[in-house]
Amino acid sequence: MKEITIRIGSVQQVLDFVSLATARPFRITVSDGHHNVNGKSFLEMFCLNAQQPLKVSFDCSEEEFQQFSRDTEQFQK
């Protein structure tokens, strides 16, 4: 299981993240520490407390991990 930490501060960023997540063949789970949601679901992403960093978990190859990490750099601040 691989993990990254992201921050999402706007509706547009949620849309952008979900778009990147849905393009992946593997399951992506996002957690705020209290709730775990499907990172490919726009509606579920709004159930999270975005005032704090979010943990993104996924199980994929090292190559897929590197590519997803590069594609989501804008959220990893």
C-alpha positions as CSV (number, residue, x, y, z in Angstrom):
1,M,0.0,0.0,0.0
2,K,1.4,3.4,-1.0
3,E,0.5,6.7,0.5
4,I,0.8,10.4,-0.2
5,T,-0.5,13.5,1.7
6,I,-2.4,16.2,-0.1
7,R,-4.2,19.4,0.6
8,I,-7.4,20.5,-1.3
9,G,-8.7,24.0,-0.8
10,S,-11.3,24.6,-3.6
11,V,-14.0,23.0,-5.5
12,Q,-11.8,23.2,-8.6
13,Q,-9.1,21.3,-6.9
14,V,-11.5,18.5,-5.9
15,L,-12.6,18.3,-9.5
16,D,-9.0,18.2,-10.7
17,F,-8.0,15.5,-8.2
18,V,-11.0,13.3,-8.9
19,S,-10.3,13.6,-12.6
20,L,-6.7,12.4,-12.1
21,A,-7.9,9.6,-9.7
22,T,-10.6,8.3,-12.1
23,A,-8.0,7.9,-14.8
24,R,-6.2,5.2,-12.7
25,P,-7.1,1.5,-12.8
26,F,-6.4,1.0,-9.1
27,R,-8.6,1.9,-6.1
28,I,-7.8,5.2,-4.4
29,T,-8.9,5.9,-0.8
30,V,-8.7,9.4,0.8
31,S,-8.9,9.9,4.5
32,D,-9.1,12.9,6.8
33,G,-8.4,10.8,9.9
34,H,-12.0,10.1,10.7
35,H,-13.6,9.2,7.3
36,N,-12.3,7.1,4.4
37,V,-13.8,7.8,1.0
38,N,-13.4,6.7,-2.6
39,G,-11.0,9.2,-4.2
40,K,-12.8,8.7,-7.5
41,S,-16.1,10.1,-6.2
42,F,-16.7,13.8,-6.4
43,L,-19.5,13.6,-3.8
44,E,-17.6,11.5,-1.3
45,M,-14.6,13.8,-1.4
46,F,-16.9,16.6,-0.1
47,C,-17.6,14.5,3.0
48,L,-14.0,15.1,4.2
49,N,-12.6,17.8,6.4
50,A,-10.4,19.6,3.9
51,Q,-9.1,22.0,6.5
52,Q,-6.4,19.5,7.3
53,P,-4.0,17.4,5.2
54,L,-5.6,14.3,3.6
55,K,-4.0,10.9,3.3
56,V,-4.3,9.2,-0.1
57,S,-3.8,5.4,-0.1
58,F,-3.6,3.1,-3.1
59,D,-2.1,-0.2,-4.1
60,C,-0.2,-0.1,-7.3
61,S,3.1,-0.7,-9.0
62,E,6.1,1.5,-8.3
63,E,5.8,2.9,-11.8
64,E,2.1,3.8,-11.3
65,F,3.0,5.3,-7.9
66,Q,5.7,7.5,-9.4
67,Q,3.4,8.7,-12.2
68,F,0.4,9.4,-9.9
69,S,2.8,11.3,-7.5
70,R,4.0,13.5,-10.4
71,D,0.5,14.1,-11.6
72,T,-0.7,15.1,-8.1
73,E,2.2,17.3,-7.2
74,Q,0.0,20.4,-7.2
75,F,-1.9,19.0,-4.2
76,Q,1.2,17.8,-2.2
77,K,2.1,21.1,-0.6
